């Protein structure tokens, strides 16, 4: 039985967690996710939408096998999932997580790897790890801190109290909160918009944000020209600049571009 559904529509890749009701991140799902990411990167995908079947996004990693695993085996499982989630984080195109209902533990850590998080108004986010006497093993606490600040990350980690979508919106972890009935349409429209944009420039923006995240403004300044100047040789940038100059000389508004992602 498949734990994921993967499809591509009009340059948008779709990965759907398809193991309701809890959509746990299992060992079988890890294998499927690795294959899905590999297949998406070998196509002309220009945006990714990550969503989930059922009432809840994900309750996190499947903990049922843990009591029978050695610490070494557990570390292998966690490292494998860390590598998978980090691969999502570094995809060279925009990524969106559509989150409804419960988004706990590894599910939250999965959503946090996406560039944009759109939450339904019934979404709840939390780190239950503290209630088990462990920590967020897939990088959750510091990714919450990166998006929402250290105080929010500490409170979530120390209490395991679920946080509402609106609360997470106010703190910057979530980009937008929408009615549950409109979650799919909102995220599909946004993914289509991203996919029609300058994909190569999006990739550079993501790389600059990663540089800033690891070393601040100075680190991003140090690499910006190495990353950005090659864009002037792309078809999208050449067309975009020429279009802007022609509009300026003609005294007319600049037309919307139909970027090719090249």
C-alpha positions in Angstrom: 0.0 0.0 0.0 1.4 3.3 -1.0 2.1 6.0 1.6 2.4 8.8 -0.9 0.7 10.0 -4.0 3.0 11.8 -6.5 1.9 13.6 -9.7 3.0 16.5 -12.0 0.6 18.9 -13.4 1.6 21.9 -15.5 5.2 22.1 -14.1 3.9 21.7 -10.5 4.9 18.6 -8.6 2.4 17.3 -6.0 3.4 15.1 -3.1 0.5 14.0 -1.0 0.9 12.1 2.3 -1.5 9.3 1.8 -1.5 7.3 5.0 -4.5 8.7 7.0 -5.7 9.2 9.6 -2.4 10.2 11.1 -0.1 10.3 8.0 2.9 9.0 10.1 6.4 9.3 8.7 7.2 5.6 8.5 10.2 3.7 7.2 8.2 2.7 4.1 7.2 6.3 3.5 10.9 7.3 3.7 11.7 5.1 0.8 8.8 6.5 -1.2 9.7 10.1 -0.4 13.3 9.5 -1.6 12.0 8.1 -4.9 9.5 10.9 -5.3 12.1 13.6 -4.8 14.5 11.9 -7.2 11.8 11.7 -9.9 10.8 15.3 -9.4 14.3 16.6 -9.9 14.7 14.7 -13.1 11.6 16.5 -14.7 10.7 20.0 -15.6 9.0 20.7 -12.3 9.2 24.4 -11.3 7.3 24.3 -8.0 6.2 21.7 -5.4 3.0 21.5 -3.4 3.1 19.2 -0.4 -0.2 18.3 1.2 -1.9 15.4 3.0 -5.0 13.3 2.8 -7.5 13.1 5.6 -8.4 15.5 8.4 -4.8 15.9 9.7 -1.5 16.8 8.0 0.7 14.5 10.1 1.1 13.3 13.7 4.9 12.9 13.1 7.3 10.0 12.8 5.9 6.5 13.4 7.1 5.7 16.9 5.6 2.1 17.1 8.9 0.4 16.1 11.0 2.4 18.5 11.0 0.2 21.6 12.4 -2.7 19.7 15.2 -0.6 18.1 18.7 -0.1 19.3 20.0 3.5 19.7 22.2 3.0 16.7 19.3 1.9 14.6 17.2 4.8 15.8 20.0 7.2 14.8 20.1 5.7 11.3 16.3 6.2 10.9 16.4 9.7 12.2 19.4 10.6 10.0 17.7 9.1 7.0 14.6 11.3 7.6 16.8 14.3 8.3 18.5 13.8 4.9 15.1 13.5 3.1 13.7 16.7 4.8 16.9 18.6 4.0 16.6 17.5 0.4 13.2 19.1 0.3 14.6 22.3 1.9 17.3 22.6 -0.8 15.1 21.9 -3.9 15.9 24.5 -6.6 12.4 25.7 -6.9 9.7 27.1 -4.6 7.9 24.7 -2.2 4.6 25.1 -0.5 3.1 23.1 2.4 -0.7 22.9 2.7 -1.4 22.1 6.3 -4.8 21.1 7.9 -5.6 19.7 11.3 -2.8 18.3 13.4 0.8 19.0 12.4 2.9 17.6 15.1 6.5 16.4 15.6 8.0 15.2 12.4 5.0 16.5 10.5 5.8 20.0 11.7 9.5 19.4 10.8 8.4 18.3 7.3 6.2 21.4 6.8 9.0 23.7 8.1 11.3 22.5 5.2 8.9 24.2 2.7 9.5 27.8 1.7 5.9 28.8 2.3 3.3 27.3 4.7 -0.4 27.9 4.1 -2.5 26.7 7.0 -6.2 25.9 7.2 -7.9 27.7 10.1 -8.2 24.4 11.9 -4.5 23.6 11.8 -2.6 23.0 15.1 1.2 22.9 15.4 3.2 21.3 18.2 6.2 19.5 19.4 5.1 16.4 21.5 8.7 15.2 21.9 9.0 16.9 25.3 6.1 14.7 26.6 8.2 11.7 25.7 11.4 12.9 27.3 13.2 13.5 24.0 13.8 16.4 21.7 12.8 17.5 18.2 15.1 15.1 16.3 14.6 16.4 12.8 15.7 20.0 13.4 12.3 21.3 14.5 13.1 23.6 17.4 15.7 25.7 15.5 13.7 25.8 12.3 10.8 27.2 14.3 13.2 29.6 15.9 14.5 30.7 12.4 10.9 31.4 11.2 9.1 32.5 14.4 11.8 33.5 16.9 13.6 31.8 19.8 10.9 32.5 22.4 8.2 30.8 20.4 10.5 27.8 19.7 11.4 27.5 23.4 7.8 27.7 24.5 6.7 25.0 22.0 9.6 22.7 22.9 9.3 23.1 26.7 5.5 22.7 26.9 4.4 20.6 23.9 1.3 22.7 23.9 -0.4 22.9 20.5 -0.4 26.3 18.8 -3.2 27.5 16.6 -2.7 28.4 13.0 -3.5 32.0 13.8 -0.9 32.0 16.6 1.7 30.7 14.2 0.7 33.3 11.6 1.2 36.1 14.0 4.7 34.8 14.8 5.7 34.4 11.1 5.9 30.6 11.0 2.9 30.4 8.8 2.5 32.6 5.7 -1.3 32.7 5.5 -4.3 31.1 7.2 -7.3 30.3 5.0 -10.7 28.5 5.6 -10.3 24.7 5.4 -12.6 24.5 2.4 -10.3 26.9 0.4 -6.9 25.4 1.4 -6.4 23.2 -1.7 -7.5 25.9 -4.2 -5.4 28.6 -2.5 -2.2 26.4 -2.5 -2.7 25.1 -6.0 -3.1 28.7 -7.3 0.0 29.8 -5.5 2.0 26.8 -6.7 0.9 27.6 -10.3 2.0 31.2 -9.9 5.4 30.2 -8.6 5.8 27.7 -11.4 5.2 30.4 -14.0 7.8 32.6 -12.5 11.6 33.0 -13.1 12.6 29.6 -11.8 16.3 30.2 -12.0 16.0 33.4 -10.0 13.8 31.6 -7.4 16.6 29.1 -7.0 19.2 31.9 -6.3 16.9 33.6 -3.8 16.6 30.3 -2.0 20.3 29.9 -1.9 20.8 33.4 -0.6 18.3 32.8 2.2 20.2 29.6 3.1 23.5 31.6 3.2 21.9 34.2 5.4 20.4 31.6 7.6 23.8 30.0 8.2 25.9 33.1 8.5 23.8 36.3 8.5 24.0 39.2 6.1 27.8 39.1 5.7 27.6 35.5 4.6 24.9 36.3 2.0 26.8 39.4 0.8 29.9 37.2 0.3 28.2 34.9 -2.2 25.5 37.0 -3.8 27.4 37.9 -7.0 28.8 34.4 -7.5 25.2 33.2 -7.4 23.3 36.0 -9.1 25.4 37.2 -12.0 24.8 34.0 -14.0 21.2 34.9 -14.2 22.0 37.6 -16.7 22.8 34.8 -19.2 19.5 33.1 -18.8 16.7 33.4 -21.3 14.2 34.6 -18.7 16.5 37.5 -17.6 17.4 38.6 -21.1 13.7 38.7 -22.0 12.8 40.4 -18.8 15.4 43.1 -19.0 14.7 43.8 -22.7 11.0 44.0 -22.1 11.5 46.5 -19.2 13.8 48.7 -21.3 11.4 48.7 -24.3 8.5 49.6 -22.1 10.5 52.4 -20.5 11.5 53.9 -23.8 8.0 53.7 -25.1 6.5 55.3 -22.0 4.2 52.4 -21.3 3.7 50.0 -18.4 6.0 47.0 -18.3 4.0 43.9 -19.5 3.7 40.8 -17.3 6.3 38.3 -18.4 5.7 34.7 -19.4 8.8 33.1 -18.0 10.1 29.8 -19.3 12.2 28.8 -16.4 15.4 28.9 -18.6 
